Amino acid sequence: MNFFMSTYLRNSFKLIALFLFGIIGSSCETGITGDIIENQPPSTFMTVAGIDREDSFRLSSQIRISWWGNDPDGYIVGFEYAINDTSEGAWSFTTRTDSTFILPITEGQAVDDVLFKVRAIDNDGAKDPVGASLQYPIINSSPSAMFKPNEIPADTMFGIVSFGWTIDDPDGLLNVRSTQIAFNDTLNGWVEIPFNTINNGELFISVSVDNKTEGIKTGQVYLGRSYSSADDGQGNPILVDGIEVGALNTAYVRTIDAAGAVSERDQIQWFVKQQKSKVLLLNDIGKNSSIEEMNWHISYLNELEIDPDIWLINTGQPALGTIELSDQFPKVVDPTLKKTLAKWDHIYWVSDDVDRNIVHALDITSDFFRKRWQYVCYYSYEGSVPRRCDIQFFTSRFYWIFPGRWN
């Protein structure tokens, strides 16, 4: 590079530096000019602009609602919504732009117009001062309650009985306020039973009463197949009144929704039998001579000063090698049948076929044997002549089973 070129470049850099310094200096003296733009609030919009329906075409109270927002100088961070009450403390925050709601109907009304309002919030915390709102014309649908056929008592039961039922509401299970059961009294006998929507509207309870004497008794409620004691939320057991020992009883169930609508009642009947003895005789003889042969056994026990309770379980005939459990037993084995059999100290079981109900004995007597130390003796019969056999399992025509000592 020659001398003249080098001198030229140095002078050019000096001029550029002076020019930039002049600009910076000028800026420092005068500052940035213009008007500050304040934060602009966001806007909110409902996906549906309006609803026009006559009474016969009103919506269900369970509705999916959607919305969206826009901010001219920032972005949306969330929304607040309110239902009917739009006072400042009644809003709930969400980051969603849609959700399913159970819109509340004024208690006692079949139809209602419910206000839903939503407002957007931007990244500076500004809220839409107007928001978006819509009136939803809704109609309440009555809930329902129905006993489950496979979870109801047999025609005759002793001190423990179980009930299963389902509840439903066209407006959704979240719209159900309570489900109740009553025994023999539908005016003052209703008792609320706890339920959880995660069980899809299915309930199962057991009720235990002291059936040692006849008369009207109070029962204690147990929840689920686990037979857990039910409480009222304050540690007190849930009790039901009106069950009569030695009589035909009727159980009723119903459901009440958030608007106070009450379902139709469902009902079932069963007889509650008194337990008078520590010994239970199970008659599993399927022949026509069943009663006659049972009476022989009763006479034999009476000679030993034993007056047993009697449970006939001789319905049905063996099929495909094994009989199904008698329908004279409760339909629910665990806990109902197992807990019931455990009420006695001794069980005396007679049968005329190894393929009858006695094949289920080990399963259904598990609680009975767990209750105390036991031993089992078996006797066999040929014709009407008793013949003592060795202690073994299911090797003879008739069976007497009596665990424990008689005294």
N, C-alpha and C positions, 0 to 999 in steps of 0.2 A: 504494500500500500504506500503511495507517494505522500509527500508532505502536504500537498494541497488537499488531498482527499481526507487525510487524517484530521486536519484542521477543520474541515467542513463538517465532519461527523461530530467533533467535540462541540462545535458551536450549535449544531442542531439539537443535541441532547440538552444543552443549557437552556435553549428556548422552550423546549417541551417541559422541562422541570419548572421553569418560571411560570409557564401557563397553568400547570396543574396546581402549583402553590397558590396562584391567584384565585383559582376556583374554590379551593378549600378555605382559603382565608375569607373569601366573600361569603361562603356558606356559614361560617362561624359567626360572622357579624350580623347576618340578616335572619337565620333560622329557617325551618320548614314552614311554609305558609299553606293555608287551606282550612276547611271546616272538618271537625271530628265527626265521624258518622257513629251514632249510638247503635248498640246492639238491637237488632230487630227481633221481636218475638216470633215464635214458630206458629204455624197454622195446623189445624187438625181436621181430618175428614173421615166420615163414616163411609164404609164400602157401599152400604145401602142408603140411599138418600131419603127414602120414605116408605111407609107401609100403610096400605089402605085395605083393610079387611073387615067384612061384616061379622057380626057375632058368631054366626055358624061356621066361619072360616078362620077364627082366631088361632093364634099359634100356641103350641105347647110351652109350658114355662121353662123347659130346658132348651136353650137357644145358643147357637154358636154365633158370636158377634165378632166382626173384624173392623179394623180402622187403620189409618196411616197418618203420617205427619210430614211436614216440609219446613225447612228453615232457610231463609234467604241469605244468611251470612254465617252459617255455621252448620251444625249437624244435630240430629235428634238423639238424645241419650235415653229417653224413656217416656212413659205416659202415666197419667193418673186418671182413674175412672171412679165414678160414683153412681149409685143406683138409688133413685128417688130422692134421697137426701143429698143435696149438693153444698151443704154448709162446709166451711173450710176443714173441719176435722173429720169429715166423712169420706175423704178421697183415699184410694189405695194405689200404690205405685206398682208398675210392671214394665218390663222391657219388651213384652210380647206385643204383637200387633193383631192377635186374635185369641179367643178363648171361649170355652163353653160355660155358660152361666145358668144357674137355677134362679130365675127371676121371681121375687117374692110376690105372692098374691095376698091381699089383705085377708086376714083370717075371717072365715065365715062367708067369703064371697066366692062365687063360681067363676067370675070374669073380672079382669082388672086391666088398667093401662099403666104400664111400668116405664118410668123414665130411665134411660141409660145415657150418661154423659161422659165424654173422654176429652182430655186436653194433653197436648204434647209439651215436652220440656226439652230445651236446647242445651248445648254444651256450656253455656254461661249461666244456666239455672233459670232462664226466663221461661215462663209458662204462657201458653196460649190464653189470652184474657177472655176469649169468647168460647173456645172449645167447639166440639161437635156433639150433637145430642139427637136422640130418636126415641119416640114413644112406641113401645111394643104392646100391641093388643093381644093379651094372652087369656087362655081359658084353662081352668084347673081340671085335671083328670083324676077320677077316684082311684085310690090304691086298692090292693087286693091282699088277701091272706088265705092260704089253702093248706090243709094237712097233707102230708106226703103218705101215700098208701102203704109204703114199705117201712114206715116209721111210726106206726100207731099201735095202741095196745091190742092184745088178744081180747076175746070176749070176756074172759074172767082173769083178773090179776090179783096178786096179793098186795104187799105194802109198797112196792116200787113200780112206777109206771113211767114210760117215756113217750115224748111227742116230738115229731119233726114236722115243720111246716115251712112254706116259702112265702115271702112277701114280694110285692112288685108295685111299681108305680110307672105309668106311661111317661111321666115327667122326670123319671130317673130316681134311683134309690136315694140320692142325696136330698130328694124332696120328702122323704119319709121322716116323720118326727118320732114315731114310736110304734111298737107292736106289743099287743097285750094278750093275756090269757085269763080266762075265768072258769070257775068250776061251779056249775049248777045255779049261778046267780049272775045275770047279765046287767043288773042294775047297779050293784055296789061291789061286785066281786072282781072287777078288772085289776090285773097286776101287770105293770110294765116289765118286759123282759129285755135286757140289754142285747143289742145286735150291732154288727159291724158290716159296713158295705163291702169290705173285701171278701166276705163270704158269699157274695152274689145273692143276697137275700134269703139264704138258707139258715134256719135255726133248728137246734136240737136241744131239748132239755129233758131232765128226769125229775120226778117229784117223789119224795119218800115220805110216807106217813106211818105213824104208829098204829098198826092194825091188830094189836093184841086184844082190843075190845071193840065192840060195835059202836057206831055213833058218828057224829060229824067231827072231823079232825082238821088240824092245820098241818100242811105239808111244807117241807123245805125243798127249795129249787136247786138243782145242780145243772151246770152248763156243759154241753158237748159230750163227746165220747170219753173224754178224760174224767168225767164225773166230778168236776170242780165246783165247789160251793159258790153259788151266785151271791153277790152282795149289791147293795143299793148305791155304791159309790162312796159311802161313808163308813164302810166296814161292817154294816149290819147285814145279816143274811136275808135273802128274799124269801118271804113266806107267802103261802097261798091258803086261803080259807075255803071251807065249804065242801071238802071231800068227805063222803059218807061211807064208812066201813060197813059192809053187810047190805049194800044197796047198789042200785044202778046209778051211775054217775054220767054227767055230760060235761065235756070240755069244749070251750069255745075259744077261737082266736080271731083277732081283727087287727087292722093296721090303720094308723092315723097319719095324714100327711101334714106338711107345713102350713097349709091353709085351713087345717081343721077338718078336712073331709075324712069321713070314716068309711072304711070298706064294709062290704057285706061280711057277716059272720060265717065261719065254717065251724062244723061241730062233729064230734064223735062221741060214742057211748061205750062204756065198759062197766063190768061189775067188779067191785072191790070186795075180796073175800077176807074174812077174819083168819088170822093165824092163831090157832089155839094150842099148838103142840110144839115141842122141840124136835119132833120127828116128822118128816115128810115122806109120804108114800107116793111114788110115781108109777102110775098104771100105764105101762107100755104094751099091754097085751092086745094084739090086733084081732083076735078071734071074736066070734059072736058071743062066746061065753066069757067075755072080758069082765063084765060086772060080777058074774057069779064067782069067778076065780079070784077077783079082787076081794070080794067079801070073805073068802076063805082066809086070805092073808090078814085082813082086818081082824077077824076072829082070833087068829093065832097071836097077833100083837096084843089084842085085848087081854088074852090070857096072861100075857107078860105085864099087864097093867100099863100098856102103851096105847094111847088113843091118838093116832096120827092125823095130820092134815092130809087131804087127798088132792092130787092133781092128775086129772085124766089127760094123757098125751097119746092116745091110741088111734088118732086119725091117720089116714093114708095107708098105703101098702108099699112094700119094698119094690123099687123099680131100678133096673140096671145095677142090681147088686146091693144098693144102699138106699134107704128111705130118706127123703128130705126131712129136716127137722119139723116136728109137728106144728101145725098152725095153732094148736092150743097153747104153745109156748109164745112169748112175745116175739115179734118179728126181728127185733134188735137183740142180738146175743150179748154183745159187749157195748155198754155195761149192763143193760137191763136184766137179762136172764141170769148172768153170772152173779150180779149183786143180789138178785132175788133168792137164788138157791143158797147163797151164803147166809141167809137169815135163819136157817135151821142148824141144829147141832148134829143131826143124823139124817141121812137119806136112805130110804128103803125102796129099791127100784126093781120092779118085776116086768119081765118081757118074755115073749114067746118066740123071738126070732133074733138071731145075732145081727141081722141086717136092719133092725129097726132103730129107733132113736138112741138106743144104748151105745151105738157106735160113736155117738157124739159126746159121750159122758166125760171123757178126759178133758175135752175142751171146755164144756160149759160148766164144769165143776171146779175150775181152776181157782176161783176166788174162795169157794167153799173149803178147799183143802188148804189154801194159804192162810185161812183165818186162825187155825190152831193145828197142833199135832194130831194126826189122824192115822188110823189103820183101816183097812177094808177087808171084810169077809164076804165070800160069795157062797151061795147055796144053790143047788140045782134040783129040779123036779122032773120026774117022769110020771106022766099022768097026774094023779093027785097025791102021790106018795112022796113025801120029802126025803131027799137023800143028801147027806152032807158030802161035799166035795173038798178037795184040797184047795188051798188059796192059790188061785191062778186067775187069769183074765180071759173072759169070754170063751168058755169051753163047754157050756151047758145050755139047756133049753130055756130054763127060767133063771132069773137072777134076783137075789135079795142083796141089797147093798146097804150096809149101815156102818159108816165110819164112826170111830170114837167109842167111848164106853157109855152105856145107857144111863149110868147114874154118876 
